[in-house]
Amino acid sequence: MPLDSSIVLLPPNRVWRTYQGGRTLDQLAGNEHPTDTHFPEDWVASTTKAANPGREAILEGISQVSVEGHAYDWAELLARQPDHFLGVAHVARFGAQPQLLVKLLDPAIRLHFQVHPTSAFARKFLHAPSGKTEAYHILSVRDEVTDPAIYLGFHTPPSRADLRKWIETQDIAAIAAAMNRVPVKPSDTLLVPGGVPHAVGEGILLVEIQEPSDLVVRFEFERGGYLLPEASRFMQRGLEFCLDVFDSSPWTAERIATESMRPPIRRRSLGPDSVQDDLITALHTPCFTVRRSLINAPVRKSADSFYIVIVTAGSCEITVGGETHTLQRYDKFFVPAGLPILEIVPDPTCTLLECYPPVA
């Protein structure tokens, strides 16, 4: 039966990772004993399989979703009705997959220092359709963390020989000293292009918007007492190959302010008391678009493509096709390309983070 008159609700989709976290995600899910474990991420509307060496027999990453009260495998549902969910133009260019991956990250510790390939590098050398440019939208910070930060880019790029030596000897102090430590706060948005070394700091709950791949070079091998196996370090290509992934240009404070930090820019009015802002546009990256809607009164809202939404503040009721959904803070849903106008009633206000695919 066609599913053409409803938003897609997105229940938790926890994924195993090499670092610890997830206590806040447990709290949001109503777990009586929230704990930091190796399940610190929630992959949202995902058709991407997680690459976890040693866990290949476990299908991790692909979302299970809810439409009109029924559960579906997200990838299988998109294959059944790609034009409705993704749009004709998108399907013609990318096929029956979103070309977008959104996650909730909830790290208890700083992540490994890592770097991802650009899409050009991934296509040329890894025979992969996507690299991993990504963006972070900060939601909250744990009470015990007083100086939240993201590590981003080398302010003093090492030579290739020095970088190789630092990685081989695991001179983490030298790596950290060469990188920028960027203070962040809730509502900040940062763009992290492929090739730029980085690490998310401890205690930061954030939305990650990215190209749909799990390609990563982890050049720090141990975090939180867990030693990465060889297969989890260099994409099974070796260190010398992976040194070519790094952006070796300097990332100054000015460059971070102009190329990475993305303050909101007013896009349009949604009514007398509501607005939509651009956070990341095609001028910043061709990989995805991110917008934020601040809704203070009932609105009717449409868009130019499908999009993934996270309620980041407040609550609301959304009505479409005669069906009404009550959504709370951090609830998630997918708006199909073929869906008519949404009627949104805030209670009394709400903020929606909207993640869009690349332009078809």
C-alpha positions in Angstrom: 0.0 0.0 0.0 1.4 3.4 -0.9 2.7 5.4 2.1 2.2 8.9 0.7 0.5 11.0 3.4 2.7 10.9 6.5 6.0 12.0 7.9 8.4 9.2 8.9 9.1 8.8 12.6 12.7 7.9 13.5 13.1 5.8 16.7 16.6 5.4 18.3 19.2 3.6 16.1 22.2 3.1 18.4 25.5 2.1 16.8 28.6 0.6 18.4 31.7 2.8 18.2 35.3 2.7 19.4 34.8 5.4 22.0 32.5 5.6 25.0 29.4 7.7 25.6 25.6 7.5 25.2 24.5 8.3 28.8 22.5 11.3 27.6 21.0 9.2 24.8 20.0 6.6 27.4 18.3 9.3 29.4 16.3 10.5 26.4 15.2 7.0 25.7 13.9 6.7 29.3 16.5 4.1 30.4 16.3 3.7 34.2 20.1 3.3 34.4 21.7 5.6 31.9 25.3 4.6 31.3 28.2 5.5 29.0 29.1 2.5 26.9 30.4 1.8 23.4 27.0 2.8 21.9 27.4 6.6 21.9 25.7 7.4 18.6 22.2 7.4 17.2 22.2 7.2 13.4 19.1 9.0 12.0 17.3 7.9 8.8 20.4 6.0 7.9 20.9 3.7 4.9 24.7 3.5 5.7 26.2 0.4 7.2 28.6 1.0 10.1 32.1 -0.2 9.5 33.1 -2.0 12.8 35.9 -4.5 12.3 35.2 -7.7 14.2 31.4 -7.0 14.1 30.9 -7.6 10.4 28.2 -10.2 11.1 26.1 -7.6 12.9 24.0 -5.3 10.7 24.5 -1.9 12.3 23.6 1.5 11.0 20.6 0.9 8.8 17.5 2.5 10.4 14.2 1.0 11.3 11.5 3.6 10.9 7.8 4.0 11.7 5.2 5.1 9.1 1.4 5.2 9.9 2.0 3.0 12.9 4.0 0.3 11.1 7.8 -0.5 11.3 9.9 -0.7 8.2 13.5 -1.2 7.2 14.4 2.2 5.9 16.6 1.1 2.9 13.9 -1.4 1.8 11.1 1.2 2.1 13.1 3.7 0.0 13.6 1.0 -2.6 9.8 0.5 -2.8 8.9 4.1 -3.2 12.0 6.2 -4.0 10.3 8.9 -6.0 7.8 9.7 -3.2 10.3 9.7 -0.4 13.4 11.2 -2.2 12.0 13.0 -5.2 12.3 12.2 -8.9 15.3 14.5 -9.6 17.2 13.1 -6.5 16.6 9.5 -7.5 17.7 10.2 -11.1 21.1 11.5 -9.8 21.7 9.4 -6.7 19.4 6.4 -6.8 17.2 5.2 -4.0 19.3 6.4 -1.1 19.4 9.8 0.6 23.1 10.7 -0.1 23.0 12.1 3.5 23.7 10.7 7.0 22.6 12.4 10.2 23.7 11.3 13.7 23.4 12.2 17.3 26.8 12.0 19.0 27.0 11.8 22.8 30.7 11.3 23.7 31.8 10.9 27.3 35.4 11.3 26.3 37.2 13.1 23.6 37.1 11.1 20.3 40.2 9.8 18.7 42.1 12.3 16.5 41.0 11.4 13.1 40.6 12.5 9.5 38.2 11.6 6.7 38.8 11.6 2.9 37.2 14.1 0.6 34.7 12.9 -1.9 37.2 13.4 -4.7 39.8 11.3 -2.9 37.3 8.6 -2.0 36.1 8.3 -5.6 39.6 8.3 -7.1 41.5 6.1 -4.6 38.9 4.2 -2.6 36.4 3.4 -5.3 33.7 4.8 -3.0 30.9 7.2 -4.0 31.2 9.5 -1.0 33.9 10.9 1.2 33.1 12.3 4.6 32.7 16.1 4.8 30.7 16.7 8.0 29.2 19.4 10.1 28.4 19.7 13.8 25.5 21.5 15.4 26.0 21.7 19.2 22.9 20.8 21.3 24.1 20.7 24.9 27.1 20.2 27.1 27.3 17.9 30.2 27.3 19.8 33.5 30.7 18.4 34.5 32.4 19.8 31.3 33.4 23.4 31.9 35.4 24.1 28.7 33.8 22.3 25.8 35.8 22.3 22.5 36.3 20.8 19.1 39.8 20.1 17.8 40.0 21.3 14.2 42.9 21.5 11.7 46.6 22.0 12.1 47.5 25.6 13.0 51.1 24.6 12.5 51.1 21.8 9.9 53.8 19.2 10.5 56.0 17.9 7.6 54.9 14.6 6.2 57.9 13.0 7.9 57.1 14.5 11.3 53.4 13.5 11.0 54.4 10.0 10.1 56.7 9.9 13.1 54.1 11.3 15.5 51.6 8.7 14.4 54.0 5.8 14.5 55.3 6.7 18.0 51.8 7.9 19.1 53.2 11.3 20.2 49.7 12.5 21.1 51.1 15.6 22.9 52.8 16.8 19.7 49.6 16.1 17.6 47.4 18.0 20.1 49.9 20.9 20.3 49.8 21.4 16.5 46.0 21.4 16.4 43.4 24.1 17.1 41.3 23.7 20.1 38.0 25.6 19.3 35.7 26.5 22.2 32.0 25.7 21.4 28.7 26.3 23.0 25.1 25.2 22.4 23.6 26.4 19.1 27.1 26.7 17.4 27.4 25.1 14.0 30.8 24.1 12.5 31.7 22.7 9.1 34.5 20.1 8.9 35.6 19.5 5.3 37.1 16.2 4.3 40.8 16.1 4.8 40.8 18.3 7.9 42.1 16.5 11.1 39.7 16.8 14.0 38.2 15.4 17.2 35.0 16.1 19.1 35.7 16.9 22.7 34.1 15.2 25.7 30.6 15.8 27.0 29.2 17.5 23.9 25.8 16.3 22.6 25.7 17.3 19.0 24.0 16.6 15.6 26.5 15.5 13.0 25.4 16.0 9.4 27.7 14.2 6.8 28.2 12.5 3.6 26.9 8.9 3.9 30.1 6.9 4.5 32.0 5.5 7.5 35.4 6.1 6.0 37.9 7.2 8.7 41.6 7.4 9.4 42.1 7.2 13.2 45.6 8.3 13.9 45.3 8.1 17.6 45.1 4.4 18.6 43.9 4.3 22.2 41.1 6.2 23.9 39.3 5.3 27.2 41.3 2.1 27.6 40.3 0.7 24.2 43.2 0.0 21.8 42.1 0.2 18.1 42.8 -3.0 16.1 44.9 -2.4 13.0 41.8 -2.7 10.8 40.2 0.3 12.5 43.1 2.7 11.9 44.0 3.2 8.3 41.0 2.0 6.2 43.1 -1.2 5.7 45.4 0.8 3.3 48.4 1.5 5.6 49.8 4.7 7.1 51.7 5.9 4.0 48.6 5.8 1.9 46.6 7.6 4.5 49.0 10.5 4.9 47.7 11.6 1.5 44.2 12.1 3.1 45.4 14.9 5.4 44.8 18.6 4.5 48.3 19.9 5.2 47.4 23.6 4.8 47.4 25.8 7.9 44.0 26.4 9.7 44.4 29.7 11.3 41.9 31.2 13.8 40.7 33.5 11.0 40.2 30.6 8.6 38.2 28.7 11.2 36.1 31.8 11.8 35.3 32.3 8.1 35.3 28.7 6.7 34.2 26.5 9.6 32.1 28.5 12.1 28.7 29.0 10.5 26.5 31.6 12.2 22.8 31.7 11.2 21.8 33.8 8.2 18.1 34.7 7.9 16.6 32.8 5.0 12.9 33.7 5.1 9.9 34.5 7.3 7.5 31.7 8.0 4.9 34.0 9.4 4.6 37.1 11.7 6.5 35.3 14.6 8.5 32.5 12.9 11.6 32.4 10.7 13.9 30.0 9.0 17.7 30.5 9.0 20.4 29.0 6.8 23.3 27.4 8.7 25.1 25.6 5.9 24.3 26.2 2.2 25.7 25.1 -1.2 28.0 28.1 -1.0 29.8 26.3 1.9 29.7 22.7 0.7 28.0 20.8 -2.1 27.5 17.8 0.2 24.4 18.9 2.2 22.4 21.9 3.5 21.4 22.7 7.1 18.6 25.1 8.1 17.0 26.0 11.4 13.3 27.0 11.9 12.3 29.1 14.9 8.6 28.6 15.3 6.6 30.8 17.7 3.1 30.6 16.2 1.2 28.1 14.0 2.8 27.9 10.5 2.2 26.1 7.2 5.5 24.9 5.8 6.8 23.4 2.6 10.3 22.7 1.2 12.1 22.1 -2.1 13.2 18.5 -1.3 13.0 15.9 1.4 14.7 16.6 4.7 15.5 15.1 8.1 14.3 17.1 11.2 15.4 17.1 14.8 13.3 19.0 17.4 16.1 20.8 19.2 14.0 22.9 21.6 10.4 23.0 22.7 7.6 20.8 21.4 5.0 20.9 18.7 2.2 19.2 16.9 2.6 18.4 13.2 -0.4 17.7 11.1 -0.3 16.3 7.5 -2.7 14.2 5.6 -5.2 14.2 8.4 -2.7 12.7 10.8 -1.3 14.6 13.8 2.0 13.9 15.7 3.0 15.3 19.0 6.8 15.8 19.0 9.1 16.6 22.0 12.6 17.9 22.2 15.1 15.6 20.4 12.4 13.7 18.6 13.3 13.0 14.9 11.4 12.7 11.7 11.8 12.5 8.0 9.7 14.7 5.6 9.3 13.0 2.2 9.7 15.0 -1.0 6.2 14.1 -2.1 4.5 15.2 1.1 2.1 18.2 1.0 2.4 21.2 3.3 3.1 20.6 7.0 0.9 22.4 9.6 3.1 23.0 12.7 1.6 24.2 16.0 4.3 25.0 18.6 3.7 24.5 22.3 4.4 27.3 23.0 7.5 27.5 20.8 9.8 25.0 19.1 13.1 25.0 17.1 13.6 22.5 14.3 17.0 21.6 12.9 16.5 20.6 9.2 19.1 18.6 7.3 18.8 18.5 3.5 20.6 16.4 0.8 22.9 17.8 -1.9 21.1 19.6 -4.7 20.0 17.2 -7.3 
